[in-house]
Amino acid sequence: YDLRNFGHSSLSTGAEAANGEGAEMKLLKLQKEQAERDVDNMEVQLQKVLRREKAKRGVLVRKAFYGDLRLRRESLEDGLSMRRTIEPEDLVGPIVEVSKPLQSFVEQSAIVLPGGAAASKADLPGFYNPAPLDPEVELSLYVLYEFRSQLHEVLVGDRETLSLPYRRHVLAPGKAPRGPFSPANVAWLSRIGSDDLCDESQARRRVPFSNSTDGGAPRPCALAPGTSPTAPAAHRGVPGSAGPRGSGDEKALALAVGDYLVRRLQPPVVGPEEVTRREFLAVVAMTGGALLAIVCWSRTSGSSGNRLCP
């Protein structure tokens, strides 16, 4: 508890307390051992759930990754343009494979993990935080699962509710899974794109010591002329590239970023098996009208002198 919340323990020696990296390694070891014990303890339940879900073609978890799901710089363009499925080696990490504990949570062909400010998935049995002493890491959970013999995929934040299966998670026939693409990639792309531009501009602006009063130190970083600070990183240079790209690649990446941002703002697609708000209100209105008609008929037929309805 002390290591996870404060970064040190009262039981640690002075050298261990001063060495943050050693404390993190110790905490990771303890968490991993506990998660492995949890998975071993749920083995009987896991096999029972698998037999039941296979028999009814229910929820079967194929892959599940938990951790820092941002893409590496060299994989950002492929991830944004959806050229191929994102694999674990494309991710910044660290990540944990959690398909077994997640499968054991299936009840009646469904999984519901409530979210909330204090509902970190690292506290679930079989899970653990792979970066426990780094508060800047944005944790996410990616799940690739099968339901009714169709592949589905979904990604949620650490403290967001996970609920499946849903029709909007289904993959189109013949379409490969996208893989774990975290929303943090858009902010990550913008940040490292700005860093690349800053480094380049500082290198150009560095002046000799004899002609400067700051000892040749780089001047404050500024964006290139005509570049907006809020413009997508794709317009300021693609990170992770060995040299300048052609306008075609930059345009494709910019379009991919814009398309992703637009889709994030749109409401989720409602499948044919899900009830819309309008349909729900229509059913409520029809039910209420039917109940009112029944009440009026019963009172009218029971007492001719006490009629509430025409």
N, C-alpha and C positions, 0 to 999 in steps of 0.2 A: 504493500500500500504506500509506504513512504517513498520507495523508489519511483513508483508510477506518478505520484502526485507532486513530489518535491525534488526528485532527482538524486536523493541521497537517503541513507538509512542511519538511524541511531546505532544500529548494530554493526555498521561498517567501520573498518579501520580508517585512520587518518589518510593513508595513501589512497584507499578506495574511494573515500568521500571526495578527495581532490580530483580524482580521475573520472570525469563524466562519461568518457567512452567505456571505461570498465564497468561503471554502474549500469549503463544501458545494456551491455553485453550480458551482465548478470541477470538483469530483469528480463531480457529476451529469453534467456535460457530457462528461467523459472516459468515464464508464461507458456513457452513452447512445450515444456514437460507437462504442465497442467492440461493444456489443450490435447496433447497425445493421450493422456489418461482419460480425459472426457470422451474422446473418440473410441477408445478401447471399451469403455463402460457402456457406450450406446450401440455396440456392435450387434447385440441380439435384437434390439429395437430397430436398427437399421435394416437388417435382413428381413424382418417381419414387414416393414414398410415397403421394401423393394418388391417382395412377393405380391403384396396386395396391389400396389400401383401397376406392376407389370400385367397382372391378371385383368385389370379394368382399363388398361391404357390410360392411366392417370399421369400424375406429375413424376417425371424421372429427370433428376438433375444430372446433366452431362458435364458441365464445367461451372465452377464458382470461384471467383477470385476476390479477395478482400485486401485493401491496402491503398497505396498511392498508385492510382491507375492513369497518371499522366503519361503521355507518350514521350519517348526519347526524341531529341532534336532531329536525328536522321530519319525518324519514322513519322514525323508530324504531317508531312505532305501526303503520304500514302493514307494515313488515317483520316485526314480531312476530306480527301477526294474519294474515299471508300474504294480504292483500287483492289484491296485484298483484305483478308481477315486479320485483325490485330491479334498478335500472339503475345504470350507473357514476356518473351525476350525483347519486345518492342516497348515495354513499359519502364518508367523510371524506377518504380518499386520503392521500398520492398513490398512484396505481396505475399499472401498466404492462400493456399488452396483449401477451400472449405466446402467442397461438394458433399462429403460424407455427413458432416453435422447438419448441413442444410437439408439433405434428403431425409434425415431422421426427424425433422420438424414437420414433415408433410402429414396433414390430418384431413381425411375426406377429400383427397385429391386437391389440396390447397395449402398454401403457406401464407401466413400473416405474421409479420414481425412488426409490432407497433413502433412508431417513431416518437421523438420528443427530445427536449433539451438534455435530459439525463438518460437517454436510451441509446447509448453507444453499442454498436453490434460487437465491439471487442469484449463485452461482458457476457456474450452468449456462450453456452457450452461448446467447446471445440474451436472457438474463435480466440484470437488475441491480437493486440495492436502491434504490428511489426515495426513501428517507429514510436515507441512509448514516450520518449523524452524530447520529441520534436513537435511542438504545438503548431508549427506552421504547415505540417503535412495535412492535406485534405483527403480523408479516407473515403473510399467508395466501395460498393459491393456490386459485382457483375455476376449475372446468372444466365447461363445457357441451359434451357430445359426443354423437355419433350412432353407434349400433352396431346392426346388423341392422335398419336403418331406424327405430329407436326412439331417442328422446331420453333422455339420461342426464345427471345432474349430480352433482358431488362437490366438497367443500371440505376441504382439509387445511391444517395449520399449516406454517410454513416448514421445520421440521426433522422433519416427519412423513413417513412413506413414502406416496407416491402410487402406487396400483396400480389399473389399470382395463383392461378393463371388468369390472363386477360387476353381478349381478342386482339387488342392493339399491340401485344408483344409478338404476335405470330410473324414468321418470316414468309415472304412470298415463295411459292413453289419454284425450286431451282435456284433460289438466291442463297448465297453463302452468308453466314453470320458476319456481322460487322466486327464483333469482338468488343472488348472493354474500352469504350471511348468515353472518357470522363469529361463533363462540362468544363472542368478546370483547364482543359487543353486550350480553350480560346483565350483565357486570361494569360496562360503560360506562353502562348504564341506571341501575344502582344508584348509581354514583358521581355522575353529574350530577343524579340525583334528590335525593341528599343535599345537593349544592351549592345547588340551587334552594331547598330547604327552609331551609338555613342562611342564605342571603341574605335570605329572607323574614323569618325570626325575628330576624336582626340589625337589619333595618329597623324592626321593631316594638319592639325593646328599646332602641333608641338614645335616650338621654336628653339634655336640654339641658346645656350646660356649667355653668350656674350651680347645677344640682342634682346634679352628679356630681363625682367626684374623678379621673376618667380622661379629662377633656377631651372628653366626648361620644363616646368610642370605643365601638364595639359590644362587647357582652359576649360571652363564649365561646358558640359556637353549640351548641344542644341540640335534640334532636328534639321534635316537638310532643307534648303530653300524650297518653298512650295509644298512642304509636307505638313499635314495637320497632325498635332499630337494625338488626336482621337481617331486618326485613320487606322484601318486594319493593318496589322503587321505585314500582311501579304503585300501591301503597297509600299512598305518601307524596306523590303528585302526579306527573303525567306531564310529562317534560321537553319543552321546545320548544313549550309551549302558550302562547297569548296570555292566558289567564285560567283560572279554575277550570272543571273538567270535571264533567259529570254522573256520577252513580254508575254508570250503565250503561256508559259508556266506560271508567271505571276498572276495573270488574269484568271487562270483556272483555279489557283489557290484562293484568290480573293473571292471568286464566285462560290467556292466550297464553304468558306467562312461565312459569307453572307447568307447562303442557303441554310446553314446550320443555325445561325442566330434567328432567322425567320421561323424555322420549325420549332425552336425552343419557345417562341412567343405564342405559337398557335395552340389552341386547346387540343387535348388528346383526341385521336380518332376513335369514334365509338363504333364498335363492331355490331353486327346484326343481332348478336345474342345479348347485348347490353341495352338497358332502358335509358332513353334520353329524358331530360327534365320535362320536355313538353309531353311526352307519352305518359310519364308519371302523373302529371297534373291532370291530364285527360282522364286517366283511370280513376283518380280521386274524385273528380267532378261527376263522372258517371255513377260511381258507387254512392256518393252522397245523394244524387238525384233519385237513385233507386230506393235508398233507405227512406227518404222523405216521402216518396210515393207509397211505400208500404205502410208507414205510420199514418198517413192521411187516410188510406183505404181502411185500415183497421179501426180507426176512430169513427170514420163515417159509417161503417157498417155496424159498429157496436152501439152507437147512440146517435139517433137522428137529430136530437136537440142540442148536441154538443159537437157541432162540426167546425173543425179548424181549416178544412180544405174545401174548395168549391166542388 
